[in-house]
Amino acid sequence: MWAENDLYPGVPCLQSYAEPVNDKIYLMYHGTSHQAAQQIMAFGFQPSPDGMLGRGVYLSRDLNKASRYPINLHVHQKVVIRVQVNVGRVKKIDYQGHPLQKTWHANGYDTAWCPPNCGMVPSGLEEDCVWDPRRIQILDVIHPVAVTHPQVQWGYYH
């Protein structure tokens, strides 16, 4: 379980279940390593050249999803960057092999959205891919917080 001030314990970011509305600003998260977070904070996000949704910056409105990344690192080597994103024009990609799965930007969209439990993401959690990193405003970095029970919580550090 992951917790954050704007989430109820045990409940993922509720808006991750609602389809993003064009041209709205959403709170999103990006899980990464301490070292990569320093680079992102200094130089901004660099789009991944490819991935499940093609080129872009991969984010989620679900802290539970972002806090899993990078998958191969121990939780205390991870951080989550909290951001605001103006999603622009959004394309829902809700199944593998969708005709615009990797070409959504070439078809006039700014963000691709995979809804939860659509079969695209093994975890079943929501994922977003933002083409232009200038649409992303970094707010802060969330670090894991030691707790007395086996679950991990996240706290803010600027």
C-alpha positions as CSV (number, residue, x, y, z in Angstrom):
1,M,0.0,0.0,0.0
2,W,1.2,3.5,-0.7
3,A,-0.2,6.6,1.0
4,E,0.0,10.3,0.3
5,N,-1.6,13.3,1.8
6,D,-4.1,13.7,-1.0
7,L,-5.1,10.0,-1.1
8,Y,-7.0,7.9,1.4
9,P,-4.9,5.0,2.7
10,G,-5.5,1.9,0.6
11,V,-7.4,3.8,-2.1
12,P,-5.7,4.6,-5.4
13,C,-6.0,8.0,-6.9
14,L,-9.7,8.1,-7.7
15,Q,-9.4,10.2,-10.8
16,S,-7.3,7.4,-12.4
17,Y,-10.6,5.6,-13.0
18,A,-12.2,8.5,-14.8
19,E,-11.3,9.2,-18.4
20,P,-9.1,12.4,-18.7
21,V,-10.9,15.4,-20.1
22,N,-9.2,17.3,-22.9
23,D,-7.2,20.4,-22.0
24,K,-7.5,19.8,-18.2
25,I,-4.7,19.8,-15.7
26,Y,-4.2,16.6,-13.6
27,L,-2.0,15.6,-10.8
28,M,0.3,12.7,-11.9
29,Y,3.3,10.7,-10.7
30,H,6.5,9.4,-12.3
31,G,8.4,6.6,-10.4
32,T,12.2,6.6,-10.9
33,S,15.5,6.2,-9.1
34,H,17.1,8.9,-6.9
35,Q,19.8,9.5,-9.5
36,A,17.4,9.8,-12.4
37,A,15.2,12.2,-10.3
38,Q,18.1,14.5,-9.8
39,Q,18.6,14.6,-13.6
40,I,14.9,15.2,-14.2
41,M,14.8,18.0,-11.6
42,A,17.8,19.7,-13.2
43,F,17.0,19.3,-16.9
44,G,13.3,18.3,-17.1
45,F,11.8,15.1,-18.4
46,Q,13.3,13.5,-21.5
47,P,10.7,11.4,-23.4
48,S,11.3,7.7,-23.7
49,P,12.1,6.9,-27.4
50,D,9.7,4.0,-27.3
51,G,7.5,1.9,-25.1
52,M,4.0,0.4,-24.9
53,L,2.5,3.6,-26.2
54,G,5.5,4.7,-28.3
55,R,7.5,7.9,-27.6
56,G,6.7,10.1,-24.6
57,V,6.9,10.6,-20.9
58,Y,5.2,7.8,-19.0
59,L,3.2,8.9,-16.0
60,S,0.2,7.8,-14.0
61,R,-2.6,9.5,-12.0
62,D,-2.3,6.5,-9.6
63,L,0.5,6.8,-7.0
64,N,0.3,3.0,-6.6
65,K,1.3,2.5,-10.2
66,A,4.2,5.1,-10.2
67,S,5.6,3.9,-6.9
68,R,6.4,0.5,-8.5
69,Y,9.0,1.9,-10.8
70,P,11.8,1.2,-11.5
71,I,10.6,-2.3,-10.9
72,N,14.1,-3.8,-10.3
73,L,15.0,-1.4,-7.4
74,H,14.5,-1.7,-3.7
75,V,11.7,0.6,-2.5
76,H,14.2,2.8,-0.6
77,Q,16.2,3.4,-3.8
78,K,13.0,4.8,-5.5
79,V,11.4,8.2,-5.5
80,V,8.2,9.4,-7.1
81,I,8.1,12.8,-8.9
82,R,4.8,14.5,-8.4
83,V,3.7,16.7,-11.4
84,Q,0.9,18.6,-12.9
85,V,0.1,17.9,-16.5
86,N,-2.0,19.8,-19.0
87,V,-3.1,16.7,-21.0
88,G,-4.1,18.6,-24.1
89,R,-6.0,16.3,-26.5
90,V,-6.3,12.8,-25.0
91,K,-6.6,9.4,-26.9
92,K,-7.9,6.4,-25.0
93,I,-5.8,3.3,-25.9
94,D,-7.7,0.4,-24.3
95,Y,-6.5,-2.8,-25.9
96,Q,-3.2,-4.2,-27.3
97,G,-3.0,-3.7,-31.0
98,H,-5.1,-0.6,-31.0
99,P,-4.6,1.1,-34.4
100,L,-3.2,4.3,-32.7
101,Q,-1.3,2.5,-30.0
102,K,2.0,4.1,-31.0
103,T,0.8,6.7,-33.5
104,W,-1.6,8.7,-31.4
105,H,0.6,11.9,-31.5
106,A,0.8,11.7,-35.3
107,N,-3.0,11.7,-35.3
108,G,-3.3,15.0,-33.4
109,Y,-3.2,13.8,-29.7
110,D,-1.0,15.1,-26.9
111,T,-1.6,12.3,-24.4
112,A,-2.4,8.6,-24.6
113,W,-4.4,7.1,-21.8
114,C,-4.6,3.4,-20.8
115,P,-7.6,3.0,-18.4
116,P,-7.3,0.6,-15.5
117,N,-8.0,-3.1,-16.0
118,C,-8.2,-2.8,-19.8
119,G,-5.6,-5.5,-20.5
120,M,-2.8,-3.1,-21.6
121,V,-0.8,-3.0,-18.3
122,P,0.0,-6.2,-16.4
123,S,-0.7,-4.4,-13.0
124,G,-4.2,-3.4,-14.2
125,L,-3.4,0.2,-13.2
126,E,-3.9,3.4,-15.2
127,E,-1.0,4.7,-17.3
128,D,-0.6,7.9,-19.4
129,C,2.0,8.9,-22.0
130,V,2.6,12.6,-22.6
131,W,4.3,13.5,-25.9
132,D,5.7,16.9,-25.0
133,P,7.5,17.3,-21.7
134,R,6.7,21.0,-21.7
135,R,3.1,20.0,-20.7
136,I,4.5,18.7,-17.4
137,Q,5.2,20.9,-14.4
138,I,7.3,19.3,-11.7
139,L,5.9,19.9,-8.2
140,D,8.1,17.9,-5.9
141,V,9.7,14.6,-5.1
142,I,8.1,12.0,-2.8
143,H,10.4,9.7,-0.9
144,P,9.5,6.5,0.9
145,V,9.0,7.0,4.7
146,A,9.9,4.3,7.2
147,V,7.0,3.0,9.1
148,T,6.6,0.5,11.9
149,H,4.5,-1.9,9.8
150,P,5.5,-3.8,6.6
151,Q,3.7,-1.3,4.3
152,V,5.5,1.7,2.8
153,Q,4.3,5.2,2.9
154,W,5.5,8.2,0.9
155,G,6.2,11.7,2.2
156,Y,7.0,15.0,0.4
157,Y,10.4,16.6,0.2
158,H,11.1,19.6,-2.0
